[in-house]
Amino acid sequence: MVVPLLSHHIKALGASPAVAGVIGSIYGILQLFSSPLVGSWSDVVGRRYSLLACILLSALGYGLLGLSTNMFWYAIARIPVGIFKHTLSILKALMSDLVLEKDRPLVMGQFNAATSMGFILGPMVGGYLTEFEGGFYLASFICSSIFILNAGLVWILPWTEGTAINNEGNLQTTTFHTNKLERVSPTKDKCNPDVVQVANGDITPDSYRSSWIQVVSVLKKIKNLACSDLSDILLIRLLMALAILLYHSNFTLAVDERFGIKPKITGYIIGYSNIVGALAGFLLGPLTRLYEHNVYTMLLHSSTVTFLLISLYAAASSVWIVIFCCTFLAFSTTVGRTCITDLELTVGGNRATGTLIGAGQSVTSIGRIIAPLLSGIVQEFSPCGPPSLGAALTLTAVLLMAVNKSHYGCIADTKLKNE
């Protein structure tokens, strides 16, 4: 609802494009550094506590945005949102806690489909509200109210959380719903005298001993991630994120210059591709069964299709080829986004799910910072420059995956046998 209206609002406040760019970059940088920290924090204190904090502080940020009548308050409003708007990441970590590994791609796909519906409906509602006087402020307050409503839903859901301190003094947290304890938490945790059970989500000081232990545990999780063997998977995520961001970076301008398609029609094309992407999320279940739960092979194939489609789009001679590419790119990118998340969790293990997902979001944030710069440079030469560069980056990712296929293919087979 709000994000598509931000550029118009900041312009109405009298900001120059340079100032708007600086504020936008600060938001991106806050997201970059806060993603792994918030993700690790959710591993330490539990999903419910961290989710409630992020939702309420995001509500505060959007509420302040609804009061921003000058640039100072606009910048202040973006700070809590930049730091704490990681609700989707925490929810992905929670779902990973609650489902079997073989079911994770299906559930993540359904989750991404629901998210895509938000991206379809949100801009429509926000655009309608702007027809009224003070529409941006109304949209901001409605957005803040929805966050508060979500906080209420989180609060009333039947949760139970257990927080334990292991022999090394590190915090270990398990989160589960009602009767799903056996699926998520080892049986020995139920009988462990060091585990402090917190009924109905009430957090007490004994639950995590001290804030200092939380900080140490968060930093150790991040350090362990930095020293892990996930670097090549995170590199693949970065390359694919850059490629897709470059494809989208000048889409509206490029189709106008190349085919004379006006922004209104382009908006319909983008909305159509978002709908296809949402529907693709529901097909991940049959697709994972077809691939016998070999997520790495799914990622390799979907990335190869993405490379071919971006290359075809860059060389398209008619708008119908563009529509064809948009249709199947929405499908391949939905599959690829779900597979890369599942692969990170499979290789990294379930002990630090929030940290892993937060790290992945940070890598994507790096792409959001770099992509506009690269797009601006190559667009000086041709409107096809950004997608052409995106295709080259996608090909690099595909080659990297092909080189490592034997290693990660074995991991996928082992995972399936264990299940």
Contacts in CASP RR format, 6 or more apart in sequence:
PFRMAT RR
TARGET T0000
AUTHOR 0000-0000-0000
METHOD contacts of the structure
MODEL  1
MVVPLLSHHIKALGASPAVAGVIGSIYGILQLFSSPLVGSWSDVVGRRYS
LLACILLSALGYGLLGLSTNMFWYAIARIPVGIFKHTLSILKALMSDLVL
EKDRPLVMGQFNAATSMGFILGPMVGGYLTEFEGGFYLASFICSSIFILN
AGLVWILPWTEGTAINNEGNLQTTTFHTNKLERVSPTKDKCNPDVVQVAN
GDITPDSYRSSWIQVVSVLKKIKNLACSDLSDILLIRLLMALAILLYHSN
FTLAVDERFGIKPKITGYIIGYSNIVGALAGFLLGPLTRLYEHNVYTMLL
HSSTVTFLLISLYAAASSVWIVIFCCTFLAFSTTVGRTCITDLELTVGGN
RATGTLIGAGQSVTSIGRIIAPLLSGIVQEFSPCGPPSLGAALTLTAVLL
MAVNKSHYGCIADTKLKNE
1 122 0 8 1.000
1 123 0 8 1.000
1 125 0 8 1.000
1 126 0 8 1.000
1 129 0 8 1.000
1 139 0 8 1.000
1 142 0 8 1.000
1 143 0 8 1.000
2 62 0 8 1.000
2 65 0 8 1.000
2 126 0 8 1.000
2 136 0 8 1.000
2 139 0 8 1.000
2 140 0 8 1.000
2 143 0 8 1.000
4 123 0 8 1.000
4 126 0 8 1.000
4 127 0 8 1.000
5 126 0 8 1.000
5 127 0 8 1.000
5 130 0 8 1.000
5 136 0 8 1.000
5 139 0 8 1.000
7 20 0 8 1.000
8 130 0 8 1.000
8 136 0 8 1.000
9 68 0 8 1.000
9 74 0 8 1.000
9 136 0 8 1.000
10 19 0 8 1.000
10 20 0 8 1.000
10 23 0 8 1.000
10 71 0 8 1.000
10 74 0 8 1.000
11 20 0 8 1.000
12 136 0 8 1.000
13 68 0 8 1.000
13 69 0 8 1.000
13 70 0 8 1.000
13 71 0 8 1.000
13 74 0 8 1.000
14 71 0 8 1.000
15 23 0 8 1.000
15 71 0 8 1.000
15 74 0 8 1.000
19 71 0 8 1.000
23 74 0 8 1.000
23 75 0 8 1.000
23 78 0 8 1.000
24 78 0 8 1.000
25 369 0 8 1.000
26 75 0 8 1.000
26 78 0 8 1.000
27 78 0 8 1.000
27 81 0 8 1.000
27 82 0 8 1.000
28 82 0 8 1.000
28 365 0 8 1.000
28 368 0 8 1.000
28 369 0 8 1.000
29 369 0 8 1.000
30 78 0 8 1.000
30 79 0 8 1.000
30 82 0 8 1.000
30 83 0 8 1.000
31 82 0 8 1.000
31 85 0 8 1.000
31 361 0 8 1.000
31 362 0 8 1.000
31 365 0 8 1.000
32 362 0 8 1.000
32 365 0 8 1.000
32 366 0 8 1.000
32 369 0 8 1.000
33 362 0 8 1.000
34 82 0 8 1.000
34 83 0 8 1.000
34 84 0 8 1.000
34 86 0 8 1.000
35 86 0 8 1.000
35 89 0 8 1.000
35 358 0 8 1.000
35 359 0 8 1.000
35 360 0 8 1.000
35 361 0 8 1.000
35 362 0 8 1.000
35 365 0 8 1.000
36 222 0 8 1.000
36 225 0 8 1.000
36 355 0 8 1.000
36 358 0 8 1.000
36 359 0 8 1.000
36 362 0 8 1.000
37 218 0 8 1.000
37 222 0 8 1.000
38 50 0 8 1.000
38 54 0 8 1.000
38 83 0 8 1.000
38 84 0 8 1.000
38 86 0 8 1.000
38 89 0 8 1.000
38 90 0 8 1.000
38 358 0 8 1.000
39 50 0 8 1.000
39 86 0 8 1.000
39 89 0 8 1.000
39 90 0 8 1.000
39 93 0 8 1.000
39 354 0 8 1.000
39 355 0 8 1.000
39 357 0 8 1.000
39 358 0 8 1.000
40 217 0 8 1.000
40 218 0 8 1.000
40 219 0 8 1.000
40 221 0 8 1.000
40 222 0 8 1.000
40 352 0 8 1.000
40 354 0 8 1.000
40 355 0 8 1.000
40 358 0 8 1.000
41 50 0 8 1.000
41 214 0 8 1.000
41 218 0 8 1.000
42 50 0 8 1.000
42 51 0 8 1.000
42 90 0 8 1.000
42 93 0 8 1.000
42 354 0 8 1.000
43 93 0 8 1.000
43 173 0 8 1.000
43 217 0 8 1.000
43 218 0 8 1.000
43 221 0 8 1.000
43 351 0 8 1.000
43 352 0 8 1.000
43 353 0 8 1.000
43 354 0 8 1.000
43 355 0 8 1.000
44 171 0 8 1.000
44 173 0 8 1.000
44 208 0 8 1.000
44 214 0 8 1.000
44 217 0 8 1.000
44 218 0 8 1.000
44 221 0 8 1.000
45 163 0 8 1.000
45 171 0 8 1.000
45 173 0 8 1.000
45 203 0 8 1.000
45 207 0 8 1.000
45 208 0 8 1.000
45 214 0 8 1.000
46 161 0 8 1.000
46 162 0 8 1.000
46 163 0 8 1.000
46 173 0 8 1.000
46 175 0 8 1.000
47 90 0 8 1.000
47 93 0 8 1.000
47 94 0 8 1.000
47 97 0 8 1.000
47 161 0 8 1.000
47 173 0 8 1.000
47 175 0 8 1.000
48 154 0 8 1.000
48 159 0 8 1.000
48 161 0 8 1.000
48 175 0 8 1.000
48 201 0 8 1.000
49 161 0 8 1.000
49 201 0 8 1.000
49 203 0 8 1.000
50 90 0 8 1.000
51 87 0 8 1.000
51 90 0 8 1.000
51 91 0 8 1.000
51 94 0 8 1.000
51 154 0 8 1.000
52 151 0 8 1.000
52 154 0 8 1.000
52 155 0 8 1.000
53 84 0 8 1.000
54 84 0 8 1.000
54 85 0 8 1.000
54 86 0 8 1.000
54 87 0 8 1.000
54 90 0 8 1.000
55 87 0 8 1.000
55 147 0 8 1.000
55 148 0 8 1.000
55 150 0 8 1.000
55 151 0 8 1.000
55 154 0 8 1.000
56 147 0 8 1.000
56 148 0 8 1.000
56 151 0 8 1.000
57 80 0 8 1.000
57 83 0 8 1.000
57 84 0 8 1.000
58 80 0 8 1.000
58 81 0 8 1.000
58 84 0 8 1.000
58 85 0 8 1.000
58 87 0 8 1.000
58 147 0 8 1.000
59 144 0 8 1.000
59 145 0 8 1.000
59 147 0 8 1.000
59 148 0 8 1.000
59 151 0 8 1.000
60 80 0 8 1.000
60 144 0 8 1.000
61 77 0 8 1.000
61 78 0 8 1.000
61 79 0 8 1.000
61 80 0 8 1.000
61 81 0 8 1.000
61 144 0 8 1.000
62 77 0 8 1.000
62 81 0 8 1.000
62 140 0 8 1.000
62 141 0 8 1.000
62 143 0 8 1.000
62 144 0 8 1.000
62 147 0 8 1.000
63 77 0 8 1.000
63 140 0 8 1.000
63 141 0 8 1.000
63 143 0 8 1.000
63 144 0 8 1.000
64 73 0 8 1.000
64 76 0 8 1.000
64 77 0 8 1.000
64 80 0 8 1.000
65 74 0 8 1.000
65 77 0 8 1.000
65 78 0 8 1.000
65 81 0 8 1.000
65 140 0 8 1.000
65 144 0 8 1.000
66 77 0 8 1.000
66 136 0 8 1.000
66 137 0 8 1.000
66 140 0 8 1.000
66 141 0 8 1.000
66 144 0 8 1.000
67 73 0 8 1.000
67 77 0 8 1.000
67 137 0 8 1.000
68 74 0 8 1.000
68 76 0 8 1.000
68 77 0 8 1.000
86 358 0 8 1.000
86 361 0 8 1.000
87 150 0 8 1.000
88 115 0 8 1.000
89 354 0 8 1.000
89 357 0 8 1.000
89 358 0 8 1.000
89 361 0 8 1.000
90 354 0 8 1.000
91 111 0 8 1.000
92 108 0 8 1.000
92 111 0 8 1.000
92 341 0 8 1.000
92 357 0 8 1.000
93 353 0 8 1.000
93 354 0 8 1.000
93 356 0 8 1.000
93 357 0 8 1.000
94 175 0 8 1.000
95 104 0 8 1.000
95 107 0 8 1.000
95 108 0 8 1.000
95 111 0 8 1.000
96 104 0 8 1.000
96 345 0 8 1.000
96 350 0 8 1.000
96 353 0 8 1.000
96 357 0 8 1.000
97 174 0 8 1.000
97 175 0 8 1.000
97 176 0 8 1.000
97 184 0 8 1.000
97 350 0 8 1.000
97 353 0 8 1.000
98 176 0 8 1.000
98 177 0 8 1.000
98 180 0 8 1.000
98 183 0 8 1.000
98 184 0 8 1.000
99 107 0 8 1.000
100 183 0 8 1.000
100 419 0 8 1.000
101 345 0 8 1.000
101 346 0 8 1.000
101 415 0 8 1.000
101 419 0 8 1.000
102 288 0 8 1.000
102 293 0 8 1.000
102 415 0 8 1.000
102 416 0 8 1.000
102 419 0 8 1.000
104 342 0 8 1.000
104 345 0 8 1.000
105 284 0 8 1.000
105 285 0 8 1.000
105 288 0 8 1.000
105 293 0 8 1.000
105 295 0 8 1.000
105 298 0 8 1.000
105 338 0 8 1.000
105 339 0 8 1.000
105 342 0 8 1.000
106 284 0 8 1.000
106 285 0 8 1.000
106 288 0 8 1.000
108 284 0 8 1.000
108 338 0 8 1.000
108 341 0 8 1.000
108 342 0 8 1.000
109 281 0 8 1.000
109 282 0 8 1.000
109 284 0 8 1.000
109 334 0 8 1.000
109 338 0 8 1.000
110 281 0 8 1.000
110 282 0 8 1.000
110 284 0 8 1.000
112 278 0 8 1.000
112 281 0 8 1.000
112 334 0 8 1.000
112 337 0 8 1.000
112 338 0 8 1.000
113 277 0 8 1.000
113 278 0 8 1.000
113 279 0 8 1.000
113 280 0 8 1.000
113 281 0 8 1.000
113 282 0 8 1.000
114 278 0 8 1.000
116 274 0 8 1.000
116 275 0 8 1.000
116 277 0 8 1.000
116 278 0 8 1.000
116 281 0 8 1.000
116 334 0 8 1.000
117 278 0 8 1.000
119 274 0 8 1.000
120 271 0 8 1.000
120 274 0 8 1.000
120 275 0 8 1.000
120 278 0 8 1.000
125 139 0 8 1.000
126 139 0 8 1.000
127 139 0 8 1.000
129 135 0 8 1.000
129 136 0 8 1.000
129 138 0 8 1.000
129 139 0 8 1.000
129 142 0 8 1.000
130 136 0 8 1.000
130 139 0 8 1.000
132 138 0 8 1.000
157 177 0 8 1.000
158 177 0 8 1.000
158 178 0 8 1.000
159 175 0 8 1.000
159 177 0 8 1.000
159 200 0 8 1.000
159 201 0 8 1.000
160 176 0 8 1.000
160 177 0 8 1.000
160 178 0 8 1.000
160 181 0 8 1.000
160 197 0 8 1.000
160 198 0 8 1.000
160 199 0 8 1.000
160 200 0 8 1.000
160 201 0 8 1.000
161 173 0 8 1.000
161 174 0 8 1.000
161 175 0 8 1.000
161 176 0 8 1.000
161 198 0 8 1.000
161 201 0 8 1.000
162 173 0 8 1.000
162 174 0 8 1.000
162 175 0 8 1.000
162 185 0 8 1.000
162 189 0 8 1.000
162 195 0 8 1.000
162 196 0 8 1.000
162 197 0 8 1.000
162 198 0 8 1.000
162 207 0 8 1.000
163 171 0 8 1.000
163 172 0 8 1.000
163 173 0 8 1.000
163 195 0 8 1.000
163 196 0 8 1.000
163 198 0 8 1.000
163 207 0 8 1.000
163 208 0 8 1.000
164 171 0 8 1.000
164 172 0 8 1.000
164 173 0 8 1.000
164 174 0 8 1.000
164 189 0 8 1.000
164 192 0 8 1.000
164 194 0 8 1.000
164 195 0 8 1.000
164 196 0 8 1.000
165 171 0 8 1.000
165 172 0 8 1.000
165 194 0 8 1.000
165 208 0 8 1.000
165 209 0 8 1.000
165 213 0 8 1.000
166 172 0 8 1.000
166 194 0 8 1.000
169 213 0 8 1.000
170 216 0 8 1.000
170 217 0 8 1.000
170 220 0 8 1.000
171 208 0 8 1.000
171 213 0 8 1.000
171 214 0 8 1.000
171 217 0 8 1.000
172 351 0 8 1.000
174 184 0 8 1.000
174 185 0 8 1.000
174 189 0 8 1.000
175 184 0 8 1.000
176 183 0 8 1.000
176 184 0 8 1.000
176 185 0 8 1.000
181 190 0 8 1.000
189 195 0 8 1.000
196 204 0 8 1.000
196 206 0 8 1.000
196 207 0 8 1.000
198 204 0 8 1.000
198 207 0 8 1.000
208 214 0 8 1.000
221 352 0 8 1.000
221 355 0 8 1.000
222 355 0 8 1.000
222 359 0 8 1.000
224 352 0 8 1.000
225 352 0 8 1.000
225 355 0 8 1.000
225 356 0 8 1.000
225 359 0 8 1.000
228 348 0 8 1.000
229 347 0 8 1.000
230 344 0 8 1.000
230 347 0 8 1.000
230 348 0 8 1.000
230 356 0 8 1.000
230 359 0 8 1.000
232 400 0 8 1.000
232 404 0 8 1.000
233 340 0 8 1.000
233 343 0 8 1.000
233 344 0 8 1.000
233 347 0 8 1.000
234 344 0 8 1.000
234 359 0 8 1.000
234 360 0 8 1.000
234 363 0 8 1.000
235 397 0 8 1.000
235 400 0 8 1.000
236 299 0 8 1.000
236 303 0 8 1.000
236 340 0 8 1.000
236 397 0 8 1.000
236 400 0 8 1.000
236 401 0 8 1.000
237 340 0 8 1.000
237 344 0 8 1.000
237 360 0 8 1.000
237 363 0 8 1.000
237 364 0 8 1.000
238 363 0 8 1.000
238 364 0 8 1.000
238 366 0 8 1.000
238 367 0 8 1.000
239 393 0 8 1.000
239 394 0 8 1.000
239 396 0 8 1.000
239 397 0 8 1.000
239 400 0 8 1.000
240 303 0 8 1.000
240 306 0 8 1.000
240 336 0 8 1.000
240 340 0 8 1.000
240 393 0 8 1.000
240 394 0 8 1.000
240 397 0 8 1.000
241 363 0 8 1.000
241 364 0 8 1.000
241 367 0 8 1.000
241 368 0 8 1.000
241 371 0 8 1.000
242 367 0 8 1.000
242 370 0 8 1.000
242 371 0 8 1.000
242 374 0 8 1.000
242 390 0 8 1.000
242 393 0 8 1.000
243 306 0 8 1.000
243 310 0 8 1.000
243 390 0 8 1.000
243 391 0 8 1.000
243 393 0 8 1.000
243 394 0 8 1.000
243 397 0 8 1.000
244 306 0 8 1.000
244 333 0 8 1.000
245 367 0 8 1.000
245 368 0 8 1.000
245 371 0 8 1.000
245 375 0 8 1.000
246 371 0 8 1.000
246 374 0 8 1.000
246 375 0 8 1.000
246 386 0 8 1.000
246 387 0 8 1.000
246 389 0 8 1.000
246 390 0 8 1.000
246 393 0 8 1.000
247 310 0 8 1.000
247 313 0 8 1.000
247 329 0 8 1.000
247 386 0 8 1.000
247 387 0 8 1.000
247 390 0 8 1.000
249 371 0 8 1.000
249 372 0 8 1.000
249 375 0 8 1.000
249 376 0 8 1.000
249 386 0 8 1.000
250 375 0 8 1.000
250 376 0 8 1.000
250 379 0 8 1.000
250 383 0 8 1.000
250 386 0 8 1.000
251 266 0 8 1.000
251 270 0 8 1.000
252 263 0 8 1.000
252 266 0 8 1.000
252 267 0 8 1.000
253 383 0 8 1.000
254 383 0 8 1.000
254 384 0 8 1.000
254 386 0 8 1.000
254 387 0 8 1.000
255 261 0 8 1.000
255 266 0 8 1.000
255 269 0 8 1.000
255 319 0 8 1.000
255 322 0 8 1.000
256 262 0 8 1.000
256 263 0 8 1.000
256 266 0 8 1.000
257 383 0 8 1.000
258 316 0 8 1.000
258 383 0 8 1.000
258 384 0 8 1.000
259 318 0 8 1.000
259 319 0 8 1.000
259 322 0 8 1.000
261 269 0 8 1.000
261 319 0 8 1.000
269 322 0 8 1.000
269 323 0 8 1.000
269 326 0 8 1.000
270 326 0 8 1.000
272 323 0 8 1.000
272 326 0 8 1.000
272 327 0 8 1.000
273 326 0 8 1.000
273 327 0 8 1.000
273 329 0 8 1.000
273 330 0 8 1.000
274 330 0 8 1.000
276 326 0 8 1.000
276 327 0 8 1.000
276 330 0 8 1.000
276 331 0 8 1.000
277 330 0 8 1.000
277 331 0 8 1.000
277 333 0 8 1.000
277 334 0 8 1.000
280 330 0 8 1.000
280 331 0 8 1.000
280 334 0 8 1.000
280 335 0 8 1.000
281 334 0 8 1.000
281 335 0 8 1.000
281 338 0 8 1.000
283 331 0 8 1.000
284 334 0 8 1.000
284 335 0 8 1.000
284 338 0 8 1.000
287 298 0 8 1.000
287 335 0 8 1.000
288 295 0 8 1.000
288 298 0 8 1.000
291 297 0 8 1.000
291 298 0 8 1.000
292 416 0 8 1.000
293 412 0 8 1.000
293 415 0 8 1.000
293 416 0 8 1.000
293 419 0 8 1.000
294 409 0 8 1.000
294 412 0 8 1.000
294 413 0 8 1.000
294 416 0 8 1.000
295 339 0 8 1.000
295 342 0 8 1.000
295 343 0 8 1.000
295 346 0 8 1.000
295 412 0 8 1.000
296 339 0 8 1.000
296 343 0 8 1.000
296 401 0 8 1.000
296 405 0 8 1.000
296 408 0 8 1.000
296 409 0 8 1.000
296 411 0 8 1.000
296 412 0 8 1.000
297 405 0 8 1.000
297 409 0 8 1.000
297 412 0 8 1.000
298 335 0 8 1.000
298 336 0 8 1.000
298 339 0 8 1.000
299 335 0 8 1.000
299 336 0 8 1.000
299 339 0 8 1.000
299 340 0 8 1.000
299 343 0 8 1.000
299 401 0 8 1.000
300 398 0 8 1.000
300 401 0 8 1.000
300 402 0 8 1.000
300 405 0 8 1.000
302 332 0 8 1.000
302 333 0 8 1.000
302 335 0 8 1.000
302 336 0 8 1.000
302 339 0 8 1.000
303 332 0 8 1.000
303 336 0 8 1.000
303 394 0 8 1.000
303 397 0 8 1.000
303 398 0 8 1.000
303 401 0 8 1.000
304 398 0 8 1.000
305 328 0 8 1.000
305 332 0 8 1.000
306 329 0 8 1.000
306 332 0 8 1.000
306 333 0 8 1.000
306 336 0 8 1.000
306 394 0 8 1.000
307 391 0 8 1.000
307 394 0 8 1.000
307 395 0 8 1.000
307 398 0 8 1.000
309 325 0 8 1.000
309 328 0 8 1.000
309 329 0 8 1.000
309 332 0 8 1.000
310 325 0 8 1.000
310 329 0 8 1.000
310 387 0 8 1.000
310 390 0 8 1.000
310 391 0 8 1.000
310 394 0 8 1.000
311 388 0 8 1.000
311 391 0 8 1.000
312 321 0 8 1.000
312 324 0 8 1.000
312 325 0 8 1.000
313 321 0 8 1.000
313 322 0 8 1.000
313 325 0 8 1.000
313 326 0 8 1.000
313 329 0 8 1.000
313 387 0 8 1.000
314 384 0 8 1.000
314 385 0 8 1.000
314 387 0 8 1.000
314 388 0 8 1.000
314 391 0 8 1.000
315 384 0 8 1.000
316 322 0 8 1.000
316 325 0 8 1.000
341 357 0 8 1.000
341 360 0 8 1.000
343 408 0 8 1.000
344 356 0 8 1.000
344 357 0 8 1.000
344 359 0 8 1.000
344 360 0 8 1.000
345 353 0 8 1.000
345 356 0 8 1.000
345 357 0 8 1.000
346 411 0 8 1.000
346 412 0 8 1.000
346 415 0 8 1.000
347 408 0 8 1.000
347 411 0 8 1.000
348 356 0 8 1.000
349 356 0 8 1.000
374 386 0 8 1.000
374 389 0 8 1.000
375 386 0 8 1.000
376 386 0 8 1.000
378 385 0 8 1.000
378 386 0 8 1.000
378 388 0 8 1.000
378 389 0 8 1.000
379 385 0 8 1.000
379 386 0 8 1.000
382 388 0 8 1.000
END
